[in-house]
Amino acid sequence: MKPISTVLFDLDGTLLPMDHEKFMHAYFGGLAARLAPRGYEPKTLIDAIWAGTAAMVKNDGSCRNEEAFWNRFTSILGERAREDMPHFDAFYREDFDKAALSCGRAPEAREIIDRLHARGIRTVLATNPLFPAIATEKRTRWAGLDPSDFALITTYENSTHCKPNPDYYRDILARIGADPQECLMVGNDVGEDMIAATLGMRVFLLTDCLINRKNADISQYPHGSFAELKAFLETL
């Protein structure tokens, strides 16, 4: 078995503890409030965002996720939505941080990243690339981390696949020049994160904010809390 050279981390619910529903309520509520003066009806706007998200999840690699999102989004709301992109950007710059109140903070996240770097192990932020870079970088800071902590951060601008498509992980491996057997994926979502094991990556399922939509048997994966993750990493 090859020694681990790279640890991939999910963000939401992993390095950044959160109740997904509370976060989405805060996120969508803030975005709808910001764009209401531009004439966007909240339900129609949110439905269009979900449709754009679905288009990214289904992306076959033929375009960037950003393009997949906006093509679907504007097919519902019209091309005027593309003209309003500066207002979406302003929301992420000025209002998005309010959604941090719906999230927690795990002090262990900073400690774990620092310990790995001290051992010469690089880290990748393998967060599902459904958000623009500015939103992903802000959520990284909510977790008490910095974008510079990671050799790669996946965002909708730089990705052409999404979880749970195994090609999402293949893309990362190609970009960082790593063999799957020298990588570990840490995440809280059984369906989206543990799929990395099918490529030959080692995995760890963080259970503090566990997502297990299909009630899969998690005993097949190393799993546990942050304390157990720290102990597991020391055995690598």
Disulfide bonds with the S-S distance in Angstrom:
none
